[in-house]
Amino acid sequence: MRRRFGSGMAAAVLVVAGLIAAGCGGGGSNSNSKSINVAIVDNPQMKDIAQLTPSLFTKQTGIKVNYTVLDEGTLRQVTTRDVAAGGRQFDVVMIGPYEAPQFGKDGTLVDLTQMAKSDSAYKYGDIIPAVRNALSTDGKLYAAPFYGESSFLMYRKDVLQKAGVTMPLHPTWDQVAAIARKVNSSKMAGICLRGKPGWGDLGASLTTVLNTFGATWWSAGANGSVGQAQVNTPAFRNALQFYVNLIHDAGEKDAANSSFNECLTQYTDGKVAMWYDATVAASNLEASNSPVKGKNGYAFAPVEKTKSSGWLWSWALAIPKTSGKQNQAWKYISFATGPQYLKEAGSRISGGWAAIPPGTRNSTYKIPQYAKAAAAFAKPTLEAIAAAPITDPGTTPRPGLPGVQYVGIPQFQDVGNQCTQQFSAVIAGRGSIDSALKNCQSIASQVKG
């Protein structure tokens, strides 16, 4: 997907169309040249750093950064290919807690621990422990967090007040659904929920609902191995039916093609009254240029049978072992994920201090300008991250490495992608839940422990 940027980014950005089809052999830059290739996800915080890289990084180091900006699904395909399959397209890739421990154990990522600890300006100990641990395995850090997040419910206080309803701080999904249906109208949908296929799109939000409804993708053996597929079970069916019904009754338009960016646009455009998604979204809602600034309330991720249900995620930067420019790559990562960028970006980006990357460093919340600008969401964000049940997300054990909105096994990426195609079709009215569950059960059953 090609993205257009202002001329100020011309020196820093390389956007690649048709990247998957083109393959990756020979795509990296010469190991002696002072440039690196970096793959990042398409969202506002990433666009901000791409804008600032020439002045804040390249000018000081002489290292040019060629960015490739991709939607979540494509980025995950690219990073899997470039890291796990030994590609050489990128010197730095953006991944998260699903990939970092797995790729780290497989030996395909550079261990960043010593570089981070020995870099005095980086301040390794300042990183929020829950986020750092999610990107580590066996005590080794394999990706440095650009921002950290959980998930929570965002809602228009003025809309709910006009309707005479109050959102609890710790709502249940039944309460959220009732409020969404009450405020839903022809001009403003009650809620925006992800419906776009992809294990990290629809799969992320839906899996948190599955967890708290008592469902799971697979049972787990005593040693954490994959057990039996649990898709075509009453709990899974109830959760999926609830999610689909809520979207059909009070959800956004074109939900089957909506994920984070689409819901962000609809919420800021005043087309939805509530939105369940990543806590990082609040940085955009309360930005100085946001049309909904100051109008929003924030509640914990809704629950059903569990005490908490919010996910834990970080878009983070890692170095593939195949990169021939590991020193330059670390210099860039230290800049992009270090405390100095956060201090310098606030007065330079269009969204102002509220829009700097949240959730990675304790020191961020001690910056006076940020504390003031993020007053509405700083505490809810940190509390959501702390409450994320990464080691115990549901009512039964999960196989593989810890995870909330994903199952920490390599096969989940493919299973999640295939199954969310089925579920998204149901949301779009092109299929039945019975058929989707049957097909997904068959897909998930192919995974063996």
C-alpha positions in Angstrom: 0.0 0.0 0.0 1.6 3.3 -1.0 1.4 6.2 1.4 1.9 9.8 0.4 3.9 12.2 2.6 4.8 15.8 2.6 8.0 17.0 1.0 9.7 17.3 4.4 9.9 13.5 4.6 11.5 13.0 1.2 15.0 12.6 2.6 13.9 9.9 5.1 11.2 7.8 3.5 11.2 5.0 1.0 7.7 3.6 0.5 7.7 0.2 -1.3 4.7 -0.8 -3.3 4.2 -4.5 -4.1 6.8 -5.5 -1.6 5.5 -9.0 -1.0 5.4 -9.8 -4.7 8.8 -8.4 -5.3 10.6 -10.7 -2.8 13.5 -9.6 -0.6 16.7 -11.0 -2.1 19.3 -8.3 -2.6 17.0 -5.6 -1.4 19.1 -4.3 1.4 21.4 -1.3 1.1 25.2 -1.7 0.7 26.8 -2.5 4.1 29.3 0.3 3.7 26.7 3.0 2.9 25.4 5.3 5.6 21.8 4.4 5.2 19.5 1.8 6.7 16.2 0.3 5.6 13.4 0.3 8.3 10.0 -1.3 8.1 7.3 0.4 10.2 3.5 0.1 10.7 1.2 2.8 9.3 -0.1 4.9 12.1 0.2 8.5 13.3 3.1 8.0 15.7 5.2 6.3 13.1 4.5 9.1 10.6 5.6 11.6 13.2 9.0 10.0 13.7 9.5 9.7 10.0 8.9 13.4 9.6 11.5 14.2 12.3 14.2 11.7 11.5 16.1 13.9 9.0 16.5 16.8 11.5 16.8 14.9 14.8 18.8 11.8 13.7 20.3 12.0 10.2 21.6 15.5 10.7 23.5 14.4 13.8 24.7 10.9 12.7 24.8 11.1 8.9 22.7 7.9 8.7 19.9 8.2 6.3 16.8 6.2 7.1 14.7 4.7 4.3 11.3 3.9 5.8 8.8 1.4 4.4 5.3 2.1 5.8 2.9 -0.8 5.7 -0.5 -1.7 7.1 -0.4 -4.2 10.0 -1.2 -7.3 8.0 1.4 -6.6 5.3 4.0 -5.6 7.8 3.6 -8.9 9.6 4.0 -10.8 6.4 7.1 -8.8 5.5 8.7 -9.2 9.0 8.0 -12.9 9.1 9.7 -13.3 5.7 12.6 -11.0 6.4 13.4 -12.3 9.9 12.1 -15.9 10.2 12.9 -16.8 6.6 16.3 -15.0 6.5 15.4 -12.2 4.1 17.8 -9.2 3.7 15.4 -6.4 2.9 15.6 -4.5 6.2 18.1 -3.5 8.8 15.4 -2.7 11.4 11.9 -4.2 11.5 8.9 -3.3 13.7 7.4 -6.2 15.5 5.7 -6.9 18.8 5.5 -9.3 21.8 4.1 -12.0 19.6 7.1 -12.2 17.4 10.0 -11.0 19.6 10.2 -13.9 22.0 9.6 -16.5 19.2 12.2 -15.0 16.8 14.6 -14.4 19.7 14.4 -18.1 20.7 14.9 -19.1 17.1 18.1 -17.0 16.9 17.0 -14.8 14.0 17.1 -11.5 16.0 20.1 -9.6 17.4 20.1 -9.6 21.3 19.8 -5.9 22.2 20.4 -6.3 25.9 24.0 -5.4 26.2 23.7 -2.6 23.6 20.8 -1.1 25.6 22.4 -1.5 29.0 25.8 0.0 27.9 24.2 2.9 26.1 24.0 5.5 28.9 21.7 7.8 27.0 19.2 4.9 26.4 18.4 4.3 30.1 17.5 0.7 29.9 16.1 0.7 33.4 13.6 3.4 32.6 11.6 1.1 30.3 8.3 0.0 31.9 8.9 -3.6 33.1 5.7 -5.2 31.8 6.5 -3.9 28.3 10.2 -4.8 28.5 9.4 -8.3 29.7 6.9 -8.9 26.9 9.6 -8.2 24.3 12.1 -10.5 26.1 12.8 -14.1 26.6 15.3 -15.7 29.0 16.1 -12.3 30.2 17.2 -11.0 26.8 15.6 -8.0 25.1 15.0 -8.7 21.4 13.0 -5.6 20.5 13.0 -2.1 21.9 9.6 -0.6 22.5 8.6 2.5 20.4 5.3 2.6 22.3 3.4 0.4 24.7 -0.3 -0.2 25.0 -3.1 -2.2 26.4 -6.7 -1.9 25.3 -9.6 0.0 26.8 -13.0 1.5 26.0 -13.1 5.1 24.7 -16.4 6.9 24.7 -17.9 10.3 24.1 -18.9 11.7 27.5 -21.3 14.2 26.0 -23.1 11.7 23.9 -23.6 9.3 26.8 -24.7 12.1 29.1 -27.3 13.3 26.6 -28.7 9.8 26.4 -28.9 9.7 30.2 -26.4 6.8 30.7 -23.2 6.4 32.7 -20.3 4.2 31.7 -18.8 2.3 34.7 -15.0 2.4 35.1 -15.0 -1.4 35.0 -17.8 -2.3 32.6 -19.0 -5.7 31.5 -19.6 -6.4 27.8 -23.3 -6.7 28.5 -23.3 -3.1 29.9 -21.3 -1.8 27.0 -23.6 -3.5 24.5 -26.7 -2.1 26.2 -25.2 1.4 26.1 -24.1 1.1 22.5 -27.6 0.0 21.4 -29.1 2.9 23.3 -26.9 5.6 21.8 -26.9 4.1 18.3 -28.6 6.3 15.6 -28.6 6.8 11.9 -26.0 9.6 12.3 -23.8 8.0 14.9 -23.0 4.3 15.4 -23.0 3.1 19.0 -19.6 1.5 18.9 -16.6 0.8 16.6 -15.1 -2.7 16.8 -12.4 -4.2 14.5 -13.8 -6.4 11.8 -11.0 -6.4 9.2 -9.5 -9.8 8.6 -6.1 -10.5 10.2 -4.8 -12.1 13.4 -3.7 -8.6 14.6 -6.8 -6.8 13.3 -10.1 -8.5 14.0 -8.2 -11.3 15.7 -6.8 -9.0 18.4 -10.0 -7.5 19.7 -12.1 -10.6 19.2 -9.6 -12.8 21.1 -9.9 -10.5 24.2 -13.6 -11.1 24.0 -13.1 -14.8 23.6 -10.9 -14.9 26.6 -13.3 -13.2 29.0 -16.2 -15.2 27.7 -14.4 -18.4 28.8 -13.4 -19.4 25.3 -9.9 -20.3 23.9 -8.4 -21.3 20.5 -6.8 -24.5 21.8 -6.5 -26.3 25.1 -3.0 -26.6 26.6 -1.0 -29.6 27.7 0.7 -29.6 31.1 4.0 -28.6 29.4 2.4 -25.8 27.5 2.0 -27.8 24.3 -0.9 -27.3 21.9 -3.9 -29.5 22.8 -7.3 -29.8 21.0 -8.8 -27.1 18.9 -11.6 -25.4 20.9 -13.2 -23.2 18.2 -16.5 -25.1 17.7 -17.4 -25.0 21.4 -20.3 -23.2 23.2 -18.1 -20.6 24.8 -16.3 -19.7 21.5 -19.7 -19.6 19.7 -21.2 -17.4 22.4 -18.4 -14.9 22.2 -18.4 -14.7 18.4 -22.2 -14.4 18.3 -22.1 -11.6 20.8 -19.4 -9.7 18.8 -21.2 -10.1 15.5 -24.6 -9.2 17.0 -23.2 -6.0 18.6 -21.6 -4.9 15.3 -24.8 -5.6 13.4 -27.0 -3.9 15.9 -24.9 -0.8 16.8 -21.6 -1.0 15.0 -19.8 1.2 12.5 -20.5 1.2 8.8 -18.3 -1.1 6.7 -17.1 -2.9 9.8 -15.7 -5.9 7.8 -13.1 -3.4 6.5 -12.4 -1.6 9.7 -9.4 -1.8 12.0 -7.5 0.7 14.1 -7.0 3.4 11.5 -10.6 3.2 10.2 -12.1 3.3 13.7 -9.9 6.2 14.6 -11.2 8.2 11.6 -14.8 7.4 12.3 -14.5 8.3 16.0 -12.7 11.6 15.4 -15.2 12.4 12.6 -18.1 12.0 15.1 -19.5 8.9 13.4 -19.2 6.6 16.4 -20.0 7.1 20.1 -17.7 4.5 21.6 -14.6 2.6 20.5 -12.9 -0.5 22.0 -9.2 -0.6 20.9 -5.6 0.2 21.8 -4.9 2.7 24.6 -2.5 4.4 22.2 -5.6 5.8 20.4 -6.1 8.3 23.2 -2.9 10.0 22.2 -4.7 10.9 18.9 -8.0 11.7 20.5 -6.5 14.2 22.9 -4.0 15.6 20.5 -4.0 19.4 20.1 -5.4 19.1 16.6 -8.1 16.5 17.5 -11.8 17.6 16.9 -12.8 15.4 19.9 -10.2 16.7 22.4 -11.6 16.9 25.9 -14.8 15.1 25.0 -13.7 11.6 25.9 -14.0 9.2 28.7 -11.9 6.1 29.3 -12.9 2.8 30.9 -11.1 -0.5 31.4 -11.5 -3.2 28.8 -14.9 -4.9 29.3 -15.1 -8.2 31.0 -17.5 -11.1 31.3 -16.0 -14.1 33.3 -12.5 -12.7 34.0 -11.3 -9.9 36.2 -9.5 -8.1 33.4 -9.3 -8.5 29.6 -7.1 -5.8 28.1 -4.3 -6.8 25.8 -0.6 -6.0 26.1 1.2 -4.9 23.0 4.1 -2.8 21.9 5.2 -1.8 18.5 8.9 -2.3 18.9 12.1 -2.1 16.8 14.3 -5.1 16.2 17.4 -5.9 14.2 17.4 -9.1 12.0 20.6 -11.2 12.3 20.9 -10.8 8.5 21.5 -7.1 8.7 25.0 -6.0 7.8 24.5 -2.7 9.5 23.8 -3.7 13.1 25.8 -0.8 14.6 23.9 1.8 12.5 20.7 0.0 13.2 21.2 0.2 17.0 22.0 4.0 16.7 18.7 4.4 15.0 16.8 2.3 17.6 18.5 4.1 20.5 17.3 7.4 19.0 13.7 6.2 18.1 13.0 4.4 21.3 15.1 6.4 23.8 14.0 9.1 26.2 15.5 12.0 24.2 13.2 11.5 21.2 10.1 11.7 23.5 11.4 15.0 25.0 12.2 16.5 21.6 9.1 15.3 19.7 6.4 16.9 21.8 6.9 20.5 20.6 7.5 19.5 17.0 4.7 17.2 16.0 1.3 18.4 14.9 -0.6 16.6 17.7 1.5 18.2 20.4 2.7 16.7 23.6 -0.4 14.4 24.0 0.5 12.6 20.8 4.1 11.5 21.6 4.5 7.7 21.9 3.1 6.5 25.3 3.5 3.5 27.5 7.2 2.7 27.2 9.1 4.7 29.8 8.4 5.8 33.4 10.2 9.1 32.7 7.6 10.0 30.0 5.0 10.5 32.7 7.3 12.9 34.6 7.7 15.3 31.7 5.6 18.3 32.8 4.3 19.2 29.4 3.2 15.6 28.8 1.6 15.2 32.2 -0.6 18.2 31.5 -1.4 17.3 27.9 -2.1 13.6 28.7 -4.0 14.2 31.9 -7.2 12.6 30.6 -5.6 9.2 29.6 -2.2 8.8 31.2 -3.4 7.1 34.3 -5.9 4.8 32.5 -3.2 3.8 30.1 -0.7 2.8 32.8 -3.4 1.1 34.8 -4.5 -0.9 31.7 -1.0 -2.0 30.9 -0.4 -3.0 34.5 -3.7 -5.0 34.6 -3.2 -6.8 31.3 -3.4 -10.5 32.1 -0.6 -11.7 29.8 0.2 -14.9 31.7 -3.5 -15.7 32.6 -5.8 -14.2 30.0 -8.8 -16.5 30.2 -10.4 -19.1 32.3 -8.2 -22.0 31.1 -4.5 -22.4 30.4 -3.1 -21.4 27.0 -0.4 -23.1 25.0 2.9 -21.5 24.0 4.5 -18.3 25.2 2.4 -15.7 27.1 -0.1 -13.6 25.2 -3.5 -12.0 25.6 -4.9 -11.1 22.2 -2.9 -13.8 20.5 -1.7 -17.4 21.2 2.0 -17.5 21.6 2.7 -20.2 19.1 4.1 -19.8 15.5 1.1 -21.4 13.9 -1.3 -18.8 15.4 -0.4 -16.2 12.7 -1.7 -18.4 9.9 -4.6 -19.9 11.8 -5.7 -16.4 13.0 -5.5 -15.0 9.5 -7.5 -17.8 7.9 -10.2 -17.8 10.7 -10.6 -14.1 10.8 -11.3 -14.2 7.0 -14.2 -16.5 8.0 -15.4 -14.3 10.8 -15.1 -11.1 8.9 -17.3 -12.6 6.2 -20.0 -13.2 8.8 -19.7 -9.6 9.9 -20.2 -8.5 6.3 -23.3 -10.8 6.0 -21.6 -13.1 3.5 -21.5 -16.2 5.7 -23.0 -18.0 8.7 -21.5 -18.4 12.2 -22.1 -22.2 11.9 -20.1 -22.4 8.7 -17.3 -20.1 10.0 -16.9 -22.1 13.2 -16.9 -25.4 11.4 -14.2 -24.2 8.9 -12.1 -22.6 11.6 -12.3 -25.7 13.8 -10.9 -27.6 10.9 -8.1 -25.1 10.3 -7.2 -25.0 14.0 -7.3 -28.8 14.3 -4.4 -29.1 11.9 -2.0 -27.6 14.5 -0.5 -30.4 16.5 1.3 -30.1 19.9 
